[in-house]
Amino acid sequence: MKKWIEEVIRSPHRVAVPIMTHPGIEMIGKQVVDACKDGQIHFEAIQALDKTWPAAATTVIMDLTVEAEAFGANIIFPTEEVPSVTGRLLSNKAEVEALPIPSVDAGRIHEYLKANQLTAESIQDKPVLGGCIGPFSLAGRLFDMTEIMMAIYIEPETVELLLEKCTTFLLSYLQALKKTSIDGVMMAEPAAGLLSNKDCLAYSSRYIQTIVDAVQDESFSVILHNCGNKGHCTDAMIATGAAAYHFGNKAYMVEALQKCPENTLVMGNIDPVSVMKQSSPEEVEQAVNKLLIETAPYANFVLSTGCDTPPQIPLKNIEAFYQALDRYNTKM
């Protein structure tokens, strides 16, 4: 993985790693709920996408409910949308203290491990990137986001205890993912974008750094995704020591590239909804070309979507995304 990152940075051509799984689900005639519950279907969707589009790395579904479900959170499963957490699992310090740390056999974890392992076995000509939630975003789903934002000022020791438990579980999960032979993981920490840089360091980055220090090596990389970051907590993201940073469409990519180390990949940030889903192919191509021109001075930039693309993306828009990349590279 380290070698691949170095090759991407040295290459005169741009590569693309969009977070895009739902078109693959549609290609094989399945529904989102099927892929989120069945590792075989999940893998088949990824495989179909890999055979159709030339992404430089393969990603899995960005499902931010898997880990919360393992802790006991109640999950809603819409047919054609990603699952969501409903209700509040924890409401006070006593409940946090009593909360058991689940095993990696809980909930649907085993189906996601299965999807990652099947993908790693099948796709060996490019990196396979698994997915997980970040510790602060997980804690927010268990404690309620509004409540945890208040608790970090009113009862920080409760939040810290919950974060420690979330981190312990996430570390076990990433170690299990690493054993499937995937090459890295995209850790989604969108809730940290609600925090100031100082609070992001205290309630997100230092816990992520613990995970990064334990699992990241030459063959396995952590890619930190924070689509809530508008640029105000990029320094906190960098403090984690992740091998790559993935930005949402609220961030200005040039500014992010100016801040991030040159030996890390910086990925983003075409809007997955307003551009990829709702725009015309011509508008998609214009948006991609504009971003590529703006980021041209930075060798470590990787073209991507700002977040996971939603279901029902027009195939012509995906074609336009890659055509714009091809035309740009042809001019290089």
Phi and psi restraints in degrees (value plus and minus 20) as a CYANA .aco file:
   2 LYS   PHI     -82.5   -42.5
   2 LYS   PSI     -60.5   -20.5
   3 LYS   PHI     -83.8   -43.8
   3 LYS   PSI     -60.8   -20.8
   4 TRP   PHI     -82.4   -42.4
   4 TRP   PSI     -62.7   -22.7
   5 ILE   PHI     -80.8   -40.8
   5 ILE   PSI     -64.0   -24.0
   6 GLU   PHI     -83.0   -43.0
   6 GLU   PSI     -59.3   -19.3
   7 GLU   PHI     -86.4   -46.4
   7 GLU   PSI     -59.3   -19.3
   8 VAL   PHI     -81.7   -41.7
   8 VAL   PSI     -63.3   -23.3
   9 ILE   PHI     -87.7   -47.7
   9 ILE   PSI     -57.0   -17.0
  10 ARG   PHI     -96.6   -56.6
  10 ARG   PSI     -44.8    -4.8
  11 SER   PHI     -85.3   -45.3
  11 SER   PSI     119.9   159.9
  12 PRO   PHI     -95.4   -55.4
  12 PRO   PSI     -32.8     7.2
  13 HIS   PHI    -123.7   -83.7
  13 HIS   PSI     128.5   168.5
  14 ARG   PHI     -99.7   -59.7
  14 ARG   PSI     129.3   169.3
  15 VAL   PHI    -141.1  -101.1
  15 VAL   PSI     144.3   184.3
  16 ALA   PHI    -145.3  -105.3
  16 ALA   PSI     116.4   156.4
  17 VAL   PHI    -153.3  -113.3
  17 VAL   PSI      54.2    94.2
  18 PRO   PHI     -91.0   -51.0
  18 PRO   PSI     127.4   167.4
  19 ILE   PHI    -106.1   -66.1
  19 ILE   PSI      79.9   119.9
  20 MET   PHI    -173.3  -133.3
  20 MET   PSI      81.7   121.7
  21 THR   PHI    -137.4   -97.4
  21 THR   PSI     -51.4   -11.4
  22 HIS   PHI     -78.9   -38.9
  22 HIS   PSI     -56.6   -16.6
  23 PRO   PHI     -79.4   -39.4
  23 PRO   PSI     -51.7   -11.7
  24 GLY   PHI     -87.8   -47.8
  24 GLY   PSI     -56.9   -16.9
  25 ILE   PHI     -82.3   -42.3
  25 ILE   PSI     -62.6   -22.6
  26 GLU   PHI     -88.1   -48.1
  26 GLU   PSI     -54.7   -14.7
  27 MET   PHI     -81.6   -41.6
  27 MET   PSI     -55.2   -15.2
  28 ILE   PHI    -114.8   -74.8
  28 ILE   PSI     -11.1    28.9
  29 GLY   PHI      54.5    94.5
  29 GLY   PSI       6.0    46.0
  30 LYS   PHI    -131.8   -91.8
  30 LYS   PSI     152.3   192.3
  31 GLN   PHI    -126.5   -86.5
  31 GLN   PSI     141.6   181.6
  32 VAL   PHI     -76.4   -36.4
  32 VAL   PSI     -63.2   -23.2
  33 VAL   PHI     -80.2   -40.2
  33 VAL   PSI     -53.0   -13.0
  34 ASP   PHI     -84.0   -44.0
  34 ASP   PSI     -67.5   -27.5
  35 ALA   PHI     -88.4   -48.4
  35 ALA   PSI     -52.0   -12.0
  36 CYS   PHI     -96.1   -56.1
  36 CYS   PSI     -35.7     4.3
  37 LYS   PHI    -131.6   -91.6
  37 LYS   PSI     -35.5     4.5
  38 ASP   PHI    -148.2  -108.2
  38 ASP   PSI      93.3   133.3
  39 GLY   PHI     -82.7   -42.7
  39 GLY   PSI     -51.8   -11.8
  40 GLN   PHI     -86.3   -46.3
  40 GLN   PSI     -66.1   -26.1
  41 ILE   PHI     -84.7   -44.7
  41 ILE   PSI     -61.2   -21.2
  42 HIS   PHI     -76.4   -36.4
  42 HIS   PSI     -69.3   -29.3
  43 PHE   PHI     -81.0   -41.0
  43 PHE   PSI     -64.6   -24.6
  44 GLU   PHI     -81.7   -41.7
  44 GLU   PSI     -54.7   -14.7
  45 ALA   PHI     -86.8   -46.8
  45 ALA   PSI     -63.2   -23.2
  46 ILE   PHI     -83.5   -43.5
  46 ILE   PSI     -62.7   -22.7
  47 GLN   PHI     -82.4   -42.4
  47 GLN   PSI     -63.2   -23.2
  48 ALA   PHI     -82.1   -42.1
  48 ALA   PSI     -60.5   -20.5
  49 LEU   PHI     -86.4   -46.4
  49 LEU   PSI     -61.1   -21.1
  50 ASP   PHI     -83.9   -43.9
  50 ASP   PSI     -55.5   -15.5
  51 LYS   PHI     -95.3   -55.3
  51 LYS   PSI     -36.0     4.0
  52 THR   PHI    -122.2   -82.2
  52 THR   PSI     -58.3   -18.3
  53 TRP   PHI    -142.8  -102.8
  53 TRP   PSI     124.6   164.6
  54 PRO   PHI    -108.8   -68.8
  54 PRO   PSI      33.5    73.5
  55 ALA   PHI     -86.2   -46.2
  55 ALA   PSI     126.7   166.7
  56 ALA   PHI     -98.6   -58.6
  56 ALA   PSI     -34.9     5.1
  57 ALA   PHI    -169.9  -129.9
  57 ALA   PSI     136.3   176.3
  58 THR   PHI    -123.8   -83.8
  58 THR   PSI     115.7   155.7
  59 THR   PHI    -140.0  -100.0
  59 THR   PSI     136.3   176.3
  60 VAL   PHI    -119.2   -79.2
  60 VAL   PSI     158.5   198.5
  61 ILE   PHI     -82.6   -42.6
  61 ILE   PSI     117.0   157.0
  62 MET   PHI    -107.7   -67.7
  62 MET   PSI      65.2   105.2
  63 ASP   PHI    -126.9   -86.9
  63 ASP   PSI      88.2   128.2
  64 LEU   PHI    -115.3   -75.3
  64 LEU   PSI       6.8    46.8
  65 THR   PHI    -135.9   -95.9
  65 THR   PSI     -33.0     7.0
  66 VAL   PHI     -79.3   -39.3
  66 VAL   PSI     -67.4   -27.4
  67 GLU   PHI     -92.3   -52.3
  67 GLU   PSI     -57.4   -17.4
  68 ALA   PHI     -84.0   -44.0
  68 ALA   PSI     -59.5   -19.5
  69 GLU   PHI     -82.1   -42.1
  69 GLU   PSI     -58.5   -18.5
  70 ALA   PHI     -80.9   -40.9
  70 ALA   PSI     -53.0   -13.0
  71 PHE   PHI     -97.7   -57.7
  71 PHE   PSI     -33.9     6.1
  72 GLY   PHI      95.0   135.0
  72 GLY   PSI     -15.1    24.9
  73 ALA   PHI     -86.5   -46.5
  73 ALA   PSI     130.7   170.7
  74 ASN   PHI    -104.2   -64.2
  74 ASN   PSI     110.9   150.9
  75 ILE   PHI    -138.1   -98.1
  75 ILE   PSI     116.5   156.5
  76 ILE   PHI    -118.9   -78.9
  76 ILE   PSI     114.8   154.8
  77 PHE   PHI    -137.0   -97.0
  77 PHE   PSI      67.6   107.6
  78 PRO   PHI     -85.4   -45.4
  78 PRO   PSI     136.8   176.8
  79 THR   PHI     -88.3   -48.3
  79 THR   PSI     -64.3   -24.3
  80 GLU   PHI    -140.3  -100.3
  80 GLU   PSI       7.1    47.1
  81 GLU   PHI    -159.0  -119.0
  81 GLU   PSI     140.5   180.5
  82 VAL   PHI     -85.7   -45.7
  82 VAL   PSI     130.2   170.2
  83 PRO   PHI     -81.7   -41.7
  83 PRO   PSI     143.9   183.9
  84 SER   PHI    -162.2  -122.2
  84 SER   PSI     133.4   173.4
  85 VAL   PHI    -104.0   -64.0
  85 VAL   PSI     116.6   156.6
  86 THR   PHI    -144.6  -104.6
  86 THR   PSI     123.7   163.7
  87 GLY   PHI      58.5    98.5
  87 GLY   PSI    -196.8  -156.8
  88 ARG   PHI    -145.7  -105.7
  88 ARG   PSI     102.2   142.2
  89 LEU   PHI     -99.9   -59.9
  89 LEU   PSI     -57.0   -17.0
  90 LEU   PHI    -145.5  -105.5
  90 LEU   PSI     122.5   162.5
  91 SER   PHI    -156.1  -116.1
  91 SER   PSI     -23.5    16.5
  92 ASN   PHI    -178.2  -138.2
  92 ASN   PSI     152.7   192.7
  93 LYS   PHI     -82.8   -42.8
  93 LYS   PSI     -59.7   -19.7
  94 ALA   PHI     -80.4   -40.4
  94 ALA   PSI     -60.4   -20.4
  95 GLU   PHI     -88.7   -48.7
  95 GLU   PSI     -56.3   -16.3
  96 VAL   PHI     -85.8   -45.8
  96 VAL   PSI     -62.8   -22.8
  97 GLU   PHI     -82.0   -42.0
  97 GLU   PSI     -55.7   -15.7
  98 ALA   PHI    -104.2   -64.2
  98 ALA   PSI     -29.1    10.9
  99 LEU   PHI     -87.4   -47.4
  99 LEU   PSI      99.9   139.9
 100 PRO   PHI     -97.7   -57.7
 100 PRO   PSI     128.1   168.1
 101 ILE   PHI    -104.8   -64.8
 101 ILE   PSI      98.7   138.7
 102 PRO   PHI     -91.3   -51.3
 102 PRO   PSI     142.9   182.9
 103 SER   PHI    -106.6   -66.6
 103 SER   PSI     150.3   190.3
 104 VAL   PHI     -99.9   -59.9
 104 VAL   PSI     -10.3    29.7
 105 ASP   PHI    -117.8   -77.8
 105 ASP   PSI     -23.8    16.2
 106 ALA   PHI     -96.3   -56.3
 106 ALA   PSI     130.0   170.0
 107 GLY   PHI      35.4    75.4
 107 GLY   PSI    -152.8  -112.8
 108 ARG   PHI    -117.5   -77.5
 108 ARG   PSI      -9.3    30.7
 109 ILE   PHI     -74.1   -34.1
 109 ILE   PSI     -62.7   -22.7
 110 HIS   PHI     -83.4   -43.4
 110 HIS   PSI     -50.9   -10.9
 111 GLU   PHI     -91.0   -51.0
 111 GLU   PSI     -54.4   -14.4
 112 TYR   PHI     -94.0   -54.0
 112 TYR   PSI     -56.1   -16.1
 113 LEU   PHI     -83.5   -43.5
 113 LEU   PSI     -59.4   -19.4
 114 LYS   PHI     -82.8   -42.8
 114 LYS   PSI     -66.3   -26.3
 115 ALA   PHI     -80.4   -40.4
 115 ALA   PSI     -62.3   -22.3
 116 ASN   PHI     -86.5   -46.5
 116 ASN   PSI     -62.3   -22.3
 117 GLN   PHI     -86.1   -46.1
 117 GLN   PSI     -64.3   -24.3
 118 LEU   PHI     -81.8   -41.8
 118 LEU   PSI     -59.4   -19.4
 119 THR   PHI     -87.0   -47.0
 119 THR   PSI     -63.6   -23.6
 120 ALA   PHI     -83.3   -43.3
 120 ALA   PSI     -55.5   -15.5
 121 GLU   PHI     -92.1   -52.1
 121 GLU   PSI     -52.5   -12.5
 122 SER   PHI    -108.3   -68.3
 122 SER   PSI     -59.5   -19.5
 123 ILE   PHI    -128.7   -88.7
 123 ILE   PSI      85.7   125.7
 124 GLN   PHI    -142.6  -102.6
 124 GLN   PSI     -14.8    25.2
 125 ASP   PHI    -118.2   -78.2
 125 ASP   PSI     -14.7    25.3
 126 LYS   PHI    -178.2  -138.2
 126 LYS   PSI     142.0   182.0
 127 PRO   PHI     -84.1   -44.1
 127 PRO   PSI     123.1   163.1
 128 VAL   PHI    -128.9   -88.9
 128 VAL   PSI     101.9   141.9
 129 LEU   PHI    -130.1   -90.1
 129 LEU   PSI      97.1   137.1
 130 GLY   PHI     -96.3   -56.3
 130 GLY   PSI    -191.0  -151.0
 131 GLY   PHI    -165.2  -125.2
 131 GLY   PSI     131.1   171.1
 132 CYS   PHI    -178.2  -138.2
 132 CYS   PSI     147.7   187.7
 133 ILE   PHI    -109.6   -69.6
 133 ILE   PSI     139.4   179.4
 134 GLY   PHI    -107.7   -67.7
 134 GLY   PSI     142.8   182.8
 135 PRO   PHI     -82.5   -42.5
 135 PRO   PSI     -62.4   -22.4
 136 PHE   PHI     -90.3   -50.3
 136 PHE   PSI     -58.8   -18.8
 137 SER   PHI     -85.6   -45.6
 137 SER   PSI     -57.7   -17.7
 138 LEU   PHI     -85.9   -45.9
 138 LEU   PSI     -65.8   -25.8
 139 ALA   PHI     -79.7   -39.7
 139 ALA   PSI     -58.9   -18.9
 140 GLY   PHI     -84.5   -44.5
 140 GLY   PSI     -53.7   -13.7
 141 ARG   PHI     -93.1   -53.1
 141 ARG   PSI     -45.5    -5.5
 142 LEU   PHI    -106.9   -66.9
 142 LEU   PSI     -54.3   -14.3
 143 PHE   PHI    -121.2   -81.2
 143 PHE   PSI     -33.4     6.6
 144 ASP   PHI      69.3   109.3
 144 ASP   PSI     109.8   149.8
 145 MET   PHI     -82.8   -42.8
 145 MET   PSI     -64.6   -24.6
 146 THR   PHI     -82.7   -42.7
 146 THR   PSI     -62.1   -22.1
 147 GLU   PHI     -88.0   -48.0
 147 GLU   PSI     -58.6   -18.6
 148 ILE   PHI     -92.3   -52.3
 148 ILE   PSI     -49.8    -9.8
 149 MET   PHI     -85.6   -45.6
 149 MET   PSI     -54.6   -14.6
 150 MET   PHI     -97.3   -57.3
 150 MET   PSI     -57.4   -17.4
 151 ALA   PHI     -85.5   -45.5
 151 ALA   PSI     -48.2    -8.2
 152 ILE   PHI     -85.3   -45.3
 152 ILE   PSI     -37.0     3.0
 153 TYR   PHI    -123.7   -83.7
 153 TYR   PSI     -52.1   -12.1
 154 ILE   PHI    -108.9   -68.9
 154 ILE   PSI     -63.9   -23.9
 155 GLU   PHI    -159.4  -119.4
 155 GLU   PSI      47.2    87.2
 156 PRO   PHI     -79.2   -39.2
 156 PRO   PSI     -50.0   -10.0
 157 GLU   PHI     -84.5   -44.5
 157 GLU   PSI     -50.9   -10.9
 158 THR   PHI     -88.7   -48.7
 158 THR   PSI     -64.0   -24.0
 159 VAL   PHI     -83.6   -43.6
 159 VAL   PSI     -62.5   -22.5
 160 GLU   PHI     -83.5   -43.5
 160 GLU   PSI     -59.8   -19.8
 161 LEU   PHI     -84.0   -44.0
 161 LEU   PSI     -63.1   -23.1
 162 LEU   PHI     -84.3   -44.3
 162 LEU   PSI     -61.6   -21.6
 163 LEU   PHI     -83.7   -43.7
 163 LEU   PSI     -56.3   -16.3
 164 GLU   PHI     -83.3   -43.3
 164 GLU   PSI     -61.7   -21.7
 165 LYS   PHI     -88.4   -48.4
 165 LYS   PSI     -61.2   -21.2
 166 CYS   PHI     -82.2   -42.2
 166 CYS   PSI     -61.4   -21.4
 167 THR   PHI     -86.1   -46.1
 167 THR   PSI     -61.4   -21.4
 168 THR   PHI     -79.7   -39.7
 168 THR   PSI     -64.8   -24.8
 169 PHE   PHI     -87.2   -47.2
 169 PHE   PSI     -65.4   -25.4
 170 LEU   PHI     -81.9   -41.9
 170 LEU   PSI     -55.9   -15.9
 171 LEU   PHI     -83.6   -43.6
 171 LEU   PSI     -62.1   -22.1
 172 SER   PHI     -83.6   -43.6
 172 SER   PSI     -60.0   -20.0
 173 TYR   PHI     -85.6   -45.6
 173 TYR   PSI     -65.0   -25.0
 174 LEU   PHI     -86.1   -46.1
 174 LEU   PSI     -55.1   -15.1
 175 GLN   PHI     -84.9   -44.9
 175 GLN   PSI     -57.2   -17.2
 176 ALA   PHI     -88.8   -48.8
 176 ALA   PSI     -59.9   -19.9
 177 LEU   PHI     -82.9   -42.9
 177 LEU   PSI     -60.6   -20.6
 178 LYS   PHI     -81.5   -41.5
 178 LYS   PSI     -54.3   -14.3
 179 LYS   PHI     -89.8   -49.8
 179 LYS   PSI     -36.0     4.0
 180 THR   PHI     -98.1   -58.1
 180 THR   PSI     -23.9    16.1
 181 SER   PHI      59.6    99.6
 181 SER   PSI      -3.8    36.2
 182 ILE   PHI     -90.8   -50.8
 182 ILE   PSI     148.0   188.0
 183 ASP   PHI    -120.8   -80.8
 183 ASP   PSI     -29.9    10.1
 184 GLY   PHI     157.2   197.2
 184 GLY   PSI    -199.1  -159.1
 185 VAL   PHI    -161.0  -121.0
 185 VAL   PSI     120.6   160.6
 186 MET   PHI    -116.8   -76.8
 186 MET   PSI      90.6   130.6
 187 MET   PHI    -112.2   -72.2
 187 MET   PSI      96.2   136.2
 188 ALA   PHI    -112.2   -72.2
 188 ALA   PSI      96.1   136.1
 189 GLU   PHI    -146.0  -106.0
 189 GLU   PSI      36.0    76.0
 190 PRO   PHI     -84.9   -44.9
 190 PRO   PSI     -52.3   -12.3
 191 ALA   PHI     -85.2   -45.2
 191 ALA   PSI     -44.5    -4.5
 192 ALA   PHI     -85.2   -45.2
 192 ALA   PSI     -39.6     0.4
 193 GLY   PHI     -87.9   -47.9
 193 GLY   PSI     -33.1     6.9
 194 LEU   PHI    -100.6   -60.6
 194 LEU   PSI     -33.7     6.3
 195 LEU   PHI    -114.8   -74.8
 195 LEU   PSI     136.8   176.8
 196 SER   PHI     -89.7   -49.7
 196 SER   PSI     146.8   186.8
 197 ASN   PHI     -79.0   -39.0
 197 ASN   PSI     -61.4   -21.4
 198 LYS   PHI     -83.1   -43.1
 198 LYS   PSI     -66.3   -26.3
 199 ASP   PHI     -91.6   -51.6
 199 ASP   PSI     -52.0   -12.0
 200 CYS   PHI     -83.3   -43.3
 200 CYS   PSI     -59.9   -19.9
 201 LEU   PHI     -81.5   -41.5
 201 LEU   PSI     -62.1   -22.1
 202 ALA   PHI     -97.7   -57.7
 202 ALA   PSI     -56.4   -16.4
 203 TYR   PHI    -132.2   -92.2
 203 TYR   PSI     -18.5    21.5
 204 SER   PHI    -157.1  -117.1
 204 SER   PSI     -81.0   -41.0
 205 SER   PHI     -81.3   -41.3
 205 SER   PSI     -60.6   -20.6
 206 ARG   PHI     -88.7   -48.7
 206 ARG   PSI     -47.5    -7.5
 207 TYR   PHI     -97.7   -57.7
 207 TYR   PSI     -59.1   -19.1
 208 ILE   PHI     -84.5   -44.5
 208 ILE   PSI     -58.8   -18.8
 209 GLN   PHI     -79.4   -39.4
 209 GLN   PSI     -57.2   -17.2
 210 THR   PHI     -79.2   -39.2
 210 THR   PSI     -62.1   -22.1
 211 ILE   PHI     -89.9   -49.9
 211 ILE   PSI     -65.9   -25.9
 212 VAL   PHI     -77.6   -37.6
 212 VAL   PSI     -66.2   -26.2
 213 ASP   PHI     -81.0   -41.0
 213 ASP   PSI     -50.2   -10.2
 214 ALA   PHI    -104.7   -64.7
 214 ALA   PSI     -51.5   -11.5
 215 VAL   PHI    -135.3   -95.3
 215 VAL   PSI     -42.7    -2.7
 216 GLN   PHI    -100.7   -60.7
 216 GLN   PSI     110.6   150.6
 217 ASP   PHI    -171.7  -131.7
 217 ASP   PSI    -183.6  -143.6
 218 GLU   PHI     -86.9   -46.9
 218 GLU   PSI     -42.1    -2.1
 219 SER   PHI    -126.3   -86.3
 219 SER   PSI     -26.2    13.8
 220 PHE   PHI    -162.7  -122.7
 220 PHE   PSI     105.4   145.4
 221 SER   PHI    -141.1  -101.1
 221 SER   PSI     127.7   167.7
 222 VAL   PHI    -121.3   -81.3
 222 VAL   PSI     106.2   146.2
 223 ILE   PHI    -128.6   -88.6
 223 ILE   PSI      96.0   136.0
 224 LEU   PHI    -111.2   -71.2
 224 LEU   PSI      98.9   138.9
 225 HIS   PHI    -127.1   -87.1
 225 HIS   PSI     107.0   147.0
 226 ASN   PHI    -159.5  -119.5
 226 ASN   PSI      71.2   111.2
 227 CYS   PHI    -100.1   -60.1
 227 CYS   PSI     -23.7    16.3
 228 GLY   PHI    -108.6   -68.6
 228 GLY   PSI     -29.2    10.8
 229 ASN   PHI     -98.7   -58.7
 229 ASN   PSI      99.0   139.0
 230 LYS   PHI    -113.8   -73.8
 230 LYS   PSI     -14.9    25.1
 231 GLY   PHI      98.1   138.1
 231 GLY   PSI     -32.9     7.1
 232 HIS   PHI     -98.7   -58.7
 232 HIS   PSI     -38.2     1.8
 233 CYS   PHI    -148.5  -108.5
 233 CYS   PSI       8.1    48.1
 234 THR   PHI     -83.9   -43.9
 234 THR   PSI     -58.9   -18.9
 235 ASP   PHI     -80.1   -40.1
 235 ASP   PSI     -58.0   -18.0
 236 ALA   PHI     -87.8   -47.8
 236 ALA   PSI     -56.8   -16.8
 237 MET   PHI     -81.2   -41.2
 237 MET   PSI     -65.4   -25.4
 238 ILE   PHI     -83.6   -43.6
 238 ILE   PSI     -51.4   -11.4
 239 ALA   PHI     -84.1   -44.1
 239 ALA   PSI     -35.9     4.1
 240 THR   PHI     -92.5   -52.5
 240 THR   PSI     -42.5    -2.5
 241 GLY   PHI      58.9    98.9
 241 GLY   PSI      -3.3    36.7
 242 ALA   PHI     -83.4   -43.4
 242 ALA   PSI     138.0   178.0
 243 ALA   PHI    -100.2   -60.2
 243 ALA   PSI     -39.4     0.6
 244 ALA   PHI    -173.2  -133.2
 244 ALA   PSI     135.3   175.3
 245 TYR   PHI    -148.7  -108.7
 245 TYR   PSI     109.9   149.9
 246 HIS   PHI    -135.4   -95.4
 246 HIS   PSI     105.6   145.6
 247 PHE   PHI    -132.0   -92.0
 247 PHE   PSI     125.3   165.3
 248 GLY   PHI    -102.4   -62.4
 248 GLY   PSI     155.6   195.6
 249 ASN   PHI     -93.2   -53.2
 249 ASN   PSI     -24.6    15.4
 250 LYS   PHI    -100.7   -60.7
 250 LYS   PSI     -36.1     3.9
 251 ALA   PHI    -108.7   -68.7
 251 ALA   PSI     134.6   174.6
 252 TYR   PHI    -115.9   -75.9
 252 TYR   PSI      92.9   132.9
 253 MET   PHI     -82.3   -42.3
 253 MET   PSI     -56.4   -16.4
 254 VAL   PHI     -82.5   -42.5
 254 VAL   PSI     -62.5   -22.5
 255 GLU   PHI     -83.8   -43.8
 255 GLU   PSI     -61.3   -21.3
 256 ALA   PHI     -82.6   -42.6
 256 ALA   PSI     -62.7   -22.7
 257 LEU   PHI     -85.0   -45.0
 257 LEU   PSI     -55.1   -15.1
 258 GLN   PHI     -85.1   -45.1
 258 GLN   PSI     -50.8   -10.8
 259 LYS   PHI    -108.3   -68.3
 259 LYS   PSI     -54.6   -14.6
 260 CYS   PHI     -97.2   -57.2
 260 CYS   PSI     128.0   168.0
 261 PRO   PHI     -79.1   -39.1
 261 PRO   PSI     125.0   165.0
 262 GLU   PHI     -88.4   -48.4
 262 GLU   PSI     -39.9     0.1
 263 ASN   PHI    -113.6   -73.6
 263 ASN   PSI     -11.2    28.8
 264 THR   PHI    -130.9   -90.9
 264 THR   PSI     133.3   173.3
 265 LEU   PHI    -103.2   -63.2
 265 LEU   PSI     122.2   162.2
 266 VAL   PHI    -143.3  -103.3
 266 VAL   PSI      97.8   137.8
 267 MET   PHI    -140.8  -100.8
 267 MET   PSI     124.2   164.2
 268 GLY   PHI     138.4   178.4
 268 GLY   PSI    -186.0  -146.0
 269 ASN   PHI    -167.4  -127.4
 269 ASN   PSI      27.2    67.2
 270 ILE   PHI     -85.3   -45.3
 270 ILE   PSI     109.6   149.6
 271 ASP   PHI     -79.5   -39.5
 271 ASP   PSI      99.9   139.9
 272 PRO   PHI     -90.1   -50.1
 272 PRO   PSI     -42.2    -2.2
 273 VAL   PHI    -121.0   -81.0
 273 VAL   PSI     -83.7   -43.7
 274 SER   PHI     -87.6   -47.6
 274 SER   PSI     -47.0    -7.0
 275 VAL   PHI    -119.3   -79.3
 275 VAL   PSI     -81.4   -41.4
 276 MET   PHI     -86.6   -46.6
 276 MET   PSI     -54.8   -14.8
 277 LYS   PHI    -118.8   -78.8
 277 LYS   PSI     -60.7   -20.7
 278 GLN   PHI    -121.1   -81.1
 278 GLN   PSI     -31.6     8.4
 279 SER   PHI    -112.8   -72.8
 279 SER   PSI     148.0   188.0
 280 SER   PHI    -100.1   -60.1
 280 SER   PSI     142.4   182.4
 281 PRO   PHI     -76.1   -36.1
 281 PRO   PSI     -57.9   -17.9
 282 GLU   PHI     -83.6   -43.6
 282 GLU   PSI     -60.5   -20.5
 283 GLU   PHI     -89.3   -49.3
 283 GLU   PSI     -56.0   -16.0
 284 VAL   PHI     -81.6   -41.6
 284 VAL   PSI     -67.5   -27.5
 285 GLU   PHI     -82.3   -42.3
 285 GLU   PSI     -59.9   -19.9
 286 GLN   PHI     -84.1   -44.1
 286 GLN   PSI     -62.0   -22.0
 287 ALA   PHI     -85.5   -45.5
 287 ALA   PSI     -62.8   -22.8
 288 VAL   PHI     -85.6   -45.6
 288 VAL   PSI     -65.5   -25.5
 289 ASN   PHI     -82.2   -42.2
 289 ASN   PSI     -61.9   -21.9
 290 LYS   PHI     -80.7   -40.7
 290 LYS   PSI     -64.5   -24.5
 291 LEU   PHI     -85.4   -45.4
 291 LEU   PSI     -61.0   -21.0
 292 LEU   PHI     -84.7   -44.7
 292 LEU   PSI     -58.5   -18.5
 293 ILE   PHI     -87.8   -47.8
 293 ILE   PSI     -63.3   -23.3
 294 GLU   PHI     -82.9   -42.9
 294 GLU   PSI     -55.4   -15.4
 295 THR   PHI    -116.3   -76.3
 295 THR   PSI     -14.2    25.8
 296 ALA   PHI     -72.8   -32.8
 296 ALA   PSI     -56.5   -16.5
 297 PRO   PHI     -91.1   -51.1
 297 PRO   PSI     -27.4    12.6
 298 TYR   PHI    -131.6   -91.6
 298 TYR   PSI      90.5   130.5
 299 ALA   PHI     -88.0   -48.0
 299 ALA   PSI     -41.1    -1.1
 300 ASN   PHI    -113.2   -73.2
 300 ASN   PSI      -8.3    31.7
 301 PHE   PHI    -101.8   -61.8
 301 PHE   PSI     117.3   157.3
 302 VAL   PHI    -144.6  -104.6
 302 VAL   PSI     104.2   144.2
 303 LEU   PHI     -87.2   -47.2
 303 LEU   PSI     113.8   153.8
 304 SER   PHI    -176.1  -136.1
 304 SER   PSI     155.1   195.1
 305 THR   PHI    -105.7   -65.7
 305 THR   PSI     139.7   179.7
 306 GLY   PHI     -92.2   -52.2
 306 GLY   PSI     -38.1     1.9
 307 CYS   PHI    -185.8  -145.8
 307 CYS   PSI    -194.8  -154.8
 308 ASP   PHI     -83.9   -43.9
 308 ASP   PSI     110.1   150.1
 309 THR   PHI     -90.4   -50.4
 309 THR   PSI     121.6   161.6
 310 PRO   PHI     -96.0   -56.0
 310 PRO   PSI     150.9   190.9
 311 PRO   PHI     -81.9   -41.9
 311 PRO   PSI     140.5   180.5
 312 GLN   PHI      45.5    85.5
 312 GLN   PSI      17.2    57.2
 313 ILE   PHI     -92.9   -52.9
 313 ILE   PSI     108.7   148.7
 314 PRO   PHI     -80.7   -40.7
 314 PRO   PSI     111.0   151.0
 315 LEU   PHI     -80.4   -40.4
 315 LEU   PSI     -52.3   -12.3
 316 LYS   PHI     -83.5   -43.5
 316 LYS   PSI     -49.6    -9.6
 317 ASN   PHI     -93.3   -53.3
 317 ASN   PSI     -54.7   -14.7
 318 ILE   PHI     -86.7   -46.7
 318 ILE   PSI     -61.9   -21.9
 319 GLU   PHI     -79.1   -39.1
 319 GLU   PSI     -62.7   -22.7
 320 ALA   PHI     -85.1   -45.1
 320 ALA   PSI     -56.5   -16.5
 321 PHE   PHI     -78.0   -38.0
 321 PHE   PSI     -70.0   -30.0
 322 TYR   PHI     -95.9   -55.9
 322 TYR   PSI     -52.2   -12.2
 323 GLN   PHI     -84.0   -44.0
 323 GLN   PSI     -60.1   -20.1
 324 ALA   PHI     -83.0   -43.0
 324 ALA   PSI     -60.3   -20.3
 325 LEU   PHI     -84.1   -44.1
 325 LEU   PSI     -64.7   -24.7
 326 ASP   PHI     -81.2   -41.2
 326 ASP   PSI     -65.1   -25.1
 327 ARG   PHI     -85.1   -45.1
 327 ARG   PSI     -57.6   -17.6
 328 TYR   PHI     -83.8   -43.8
 328 TYR   PSI     -66.4   -26.4
 329 ASN   PHI     -86.1   -46.1
 329 ASN   PSI     -51.6   -11.6
 330 THR   PHI     -83.6   -43.6
 330 THR   PSI     -51.8   -11.8
 331 LYS   PHI    -100.8   -60.8
 331 LYS   PSI     -33.1     6.9
